[in-house]
Amino acid sequence: MILYQTVEDRNNPNDIERDAPYPCNANNAWLGTGYYFWDTLIVNAHWWGRSHYHYTNYVIVEFNCDSINNGRCYDLYGNLEHRDEFNKYIDLLKEQLLFSNEDTVSKAINFMKDKTDFLKRYEAIRVYGHHSKRRQQFVLFEKNKDYGWEREPAVQICLFRKNSLNLSKGKIVFPANYCNDYIV
């Protein structure tokens, strides 16, 4: 499976290819600490770069990894059983007054990481960030309605460790002048 990580362009392509992927340790990391990637669709990596790195000041690194269907990825996008389990877990936390409607996804995930065997069972988590992109990406189901099929869903995978899911070494695929096969 192909993953993309978008990073800031600091004119250091050799360092990026040597050191990537880079972890996200930000307080607002919505899936908690980990290595964040865009799943399969490079268009999402470009969207992130344009919206967070001033349109042209970004680099996209491509990786390969094991399929998420190997049971080591907690898949809240494509596995409805995982989704149901996560919802039940949030409901349980709410019943115990440990979670409110003001709390975040990362709070629930971090609780699971800290208080259960979650990290023993899983190496990654996969989610869809609904409404994180422009609505122009929809093909309507019905005329004059505000819903439809999303062409480019913003699906992310957060690996808990740098080598989770047998992640390959990264290769820069954007911008072209940083690519090994670039010809002027």
C-alpha positions as CSV (number, residue, x, y, z in Angstrom):
1,M,0.0,0.0,0.0
2,I,1.2,3.5,-0.8
3,L,1.5,6.3,1.8
4,Y,2.5,9.9,1.5
5,Q,3.9,12.3,4.0
6,T,4.0,16.0,3.3
7,V,6.8,18.0,5.0
8,E,8.0,21.6,4.8
9,D,10.6,22.3,2.1
10,R,13.8,23.6,3.8
11,N,16.0,22.9,0.8
12,N,17.3,19.7,2.4
13,P,16.1,16.8,0.1
14,N,19.0,14.5,1.1
15,D,18.1,15.0,4.8
16,I,14.4,14.3,4.1
17,E,15.1,11.1,2.2
18,R,17.5,10.0,4.9
19,D,15.4,10.9,8.0
20,A,11.7,10.6,6.8
21,P,9.2,9.9,8.0
22,Y,9.0,12.6,10.7
23,P,6.8,12.2,13.8
24,C,4.1,14.5,14.8
25,N,4.3,15.4,18.5
26,A,2.0,18.4,18.4
27,N,-0.5,18.9,21.2
28,N,-3.3,19.0,18.6
29,A,-2.3,15.9,16.8
30,W,-5.8,14.5,16.2
31,L,-4.7,10.8,16.5
32,G,-2.1,11.4,19.1
33,T,1.6,11.2,18.7
34,G,2.8,9.2,15.7
35,Y,3.9,9.3,12.0
36,Y,1.1,10.8,9.9
37,F,0.5,9.8,6.3
38,W,-2.1,10.3,3.5
39,D,-3.5,7.0,2.3
40,T,-3.0,6.2,-1.4
41,L,-4.3,9.6,-2.9
42,I,-1.3,11.9,-3.5
43,V,-3.9,14.7,-4.2
44,N,-4.4,14.8,-0.4
45,A,-0.7,15.3,0.2
46,H,-0.7,18.2,-2.2
47,W,-3.8,19.7,-0.6
48,W,-2.0,19.6,2.8
49,G,1.1,21.1,1.3
50,R,-0.8,23.9,-0.4
51,S,-2.9,24.7,2.7
52,H,-0.2,24.4,5.3
53,Y,3.1,25.3,3.6
54,H,2.1,28.3,1.4
55,Y,1.3,26.5,-1.8
56,T,4.9,25.7,-3.0
57,N,7.0,25.3,0.1
58,Y,6.5,21.6,0.6
59,V,7.9,18.2,-0.2
60,I,6.0,14.9,-0.6
61,V,7.7,11.7,0.3
62,E,6.2,8.3,-0.8
63,F,6.4,5.1,1.2
64,N,5.2,1.6,0.9
65,C,3.9,-0.6,3.7
66,D,2.1,-3.8,4.4
67,S,-1.6,-3.8,3.7
68,I,-3.8,-2.6,6.5
69,N,-5.8,-5.8,6.1
70,N,-3.2,-7.7,8.1
71,G,-5.0,-7.0,11.4
72,R,-2.4,-4.7,12.8
73,C,-4.2,-1.4,11.8
74,Y,-7.1,-0.1,13.8
75,D,-9.2,0.9,10.8
76,L,-11.9,3.5,11.7
77,Y,-12.5,4.1,8.0
78,G,-12.9,0.8,6.3
79,N,-13.7,-1.6,9.2
80,L,-17.1,-1.1,10.6
81,E,-16.4,-3.5,13.5
82,H,-13.5,-1.3,14.6
83,R,-15.8,1.7,14.2
84,D,-18.5,0.1,16.4
85,E,-15.9,-0.9,19.0
86,F,-14.5,2.6,19.1
87,N,-18.0,4.1,19.5
88,K,-18.8,1.7,22.4
89,Y,-15.5,2.6,24.0
90,I,-16.4,6.3,23.8
91,D,-19.8,5.6,25.3
92,L,-18.2,3.7,28.1
93,L,-15.9,6.6,28.8
94,K,-18.8,9.0,28.8
95,E,-20.7,6.8,31.3
96,Q,-17.7,6.9,33.6
97,L,-17.6,10.7,33.1
98,L,-14.1,10.4,31.6
99,F,-15.2,11.8,28.2
100,S,-17.6,14.6,27.1
101,N,-18.9,16.0,23.9
102,E,-16.1,18.6,24.2
103,D,-13.3,16.0,24.1
104,T,-11.3,14.9,21.1
105,V,-10.6,11.7,19.2
106,S,-7.0,11.9,20.4
107,K,-8.2,11.8,24.0
108,A,-10.0,8.6,23.4
109,I,-7.2,7.0,21.5
110,N,-4.6,8.1,24.0
111,F,-6.8,6.6,26.8
112,M,-6.9,3.3,24.9
113,K,-3.1,3.4,24.3
114,D,-2.5,4.0,28.0
115,K,-5.2,1.8,29.7
116,T,-5.7,-1.2,27.4
117,D,-3.6,-3.6,25.3
118,F,-4.3,-1.4,22.2
119,L,-0.6,-0.9,21.5
120,K,0.1,-4.6,21.7
121,R,-2.6,-5.4,19.2
122,Y,-2.1,-2.5,16.7
123,E,0.7,-0.7,15.0
124,A,-1.4,2.0,13.3
125,I,-4.7,3.7,13.1
126,R,-6.6,4.7,9.9
127,V,-9.3,7.4,9.8
128,Y,-11.2,9.7,7.6
129,G,-11.2,13.4,8.4
130,H,-14.7,14.2,7.4
131,H,-15.2,17.9,6.2
132,S,-11.4,18.5,6.4
133,K,-11.3,19.3,2.7
134,R,-13.4,21.5,0.4
135,R,-16.9,20.5,-0.6
136,Q,-16.0,20.7,-4.3
137,Q,-14.7,17.2,-4.1
138,F,-18.3,15.8,-4.1
139,V,-20.4,14.3,-6.8
140,L,-24.0,14.9,-5.8
141,F,-26.4,12.0,-5.2
142,E,-29.3,14.3,-6.1
143,K,-29.6,17.7,-7.7
144,N,-29.9,20.6,-5.3
145,K,-28.8,18.5,-2.3
146,D,-25.8,19.1,-0.1
147,Y,-24.5,15.5,0.0
148,G,-22.9,13.0,-2.3
149,W,-20.0,10.8,-3.0
150,E,-16.6,12.2,-1.9
151,R,-14.1,11.8,-4.7
152,E,-11.0,12.3,-2.7
153,P,-11.6,11.4,1.0
154,A,-9.0,12.7,3.4
155,V,-8.0,9.3,4.8
156,Q,-5.0,9.4,7.1
157,I,-2.9,6.7,8.7
158,C,-1.0,7.3,11.8
159,L,1.8,4.8,12.5
160,F,2.7,4.4,16.2
161,R,6.4,3.6,15.4
162,K,8.6,4.5,12.5
163,N,8.8,0.9,11.4
164,S,5.2,0.0,11.8
165,L,3.5,-2.1,9.1
166,N,7.0,-2.7,7.6
167,L,7.2,0.9,6.3
168,S,9.7,1.2,3.5
169,K,12.4,3.9,3.1
170,G,10.9,7.1,1.8
171,K,11.4,8.5,-1.7
172,I,10.7,12.1,-2.7
173,V,8.0,12.4,-5.4
174,F,7.4,16.2,-5.3
175,P,8.8,18.6,-6.2
176,A,10.2,17.2,-9.4
177,N,13.6,18.9,-9.1
178,Y,14.2,16.8,-5.9
179,C,13.4,13.5,-7.6
180,N,16.3,11.2,-8.5
181,D,15.0,10.8,-12.1
182,Y,14.5,14.5,-12.7
183,I,15.9,15.8,-16.0
184,V,16.2,19.4,-17.0
